């Protein structure tokens, strides 16, 4: 009898992300992926990807950077230097604008520059444009008029596929019922998937065992405890 665990396979489309990774696609992120796929044929010079923490916004922004050659900036660190970067690269990612925009006039300038010269800006945020605390009326209006693609937290199919891939990246074959147990009980985020798989790998290596349901449950508990300590 073959003791090797059964392989779990999900028929989800994927695309190259950061060279060695795959960006998995499901209903929860399909609209945002379609936005990236349609570039440079955007009907608007700027677009926003909106989703909660751990939903994959930054990962997808990196996919777009590879495709567009864009520069990258943080909203909280935004300065006039980004104007030259946008002019040179003709595309720019501005991340996490819900955490604050260091210079609202600079972002407004960037959006105007993109509109006038057919450049592209992709912004990421945990909050929709109408929920952002923005003092400059013209910028507030401009962002609210921009197209928005929303990423939801990973659905079950995507979460299971991510877990399978993360384990496979560590050369760990894990039985379907272990994946199902984790997907049922874990926080629905990419961050949690990465942390839990790393902890399960550590436990399995320390005990010289494959990743069983017991080890997976222990890894889940350890991740929750560690996440609480970090909070």
Protein Blocks (a to p, Z undefined) as FASTA:
>chain_A
ZZbdcddddddddddfehpaccdddfklmmmmmmmmmpccbfbfbdcddddehilmmmmm
mmmmmmnopacddfklgcfklmmmmmmnopacdehklnopfblmlmmmmmmmmmmnopac
ddddfbdfklpccfblmlmmmmmmpccdddddddfklmmmmmmmmmmmnopacdfklmmm
mmmmmccdfklmmmmmmmmmmmmmmnopacdfklmmmmmmmmmmmmmmmZZ
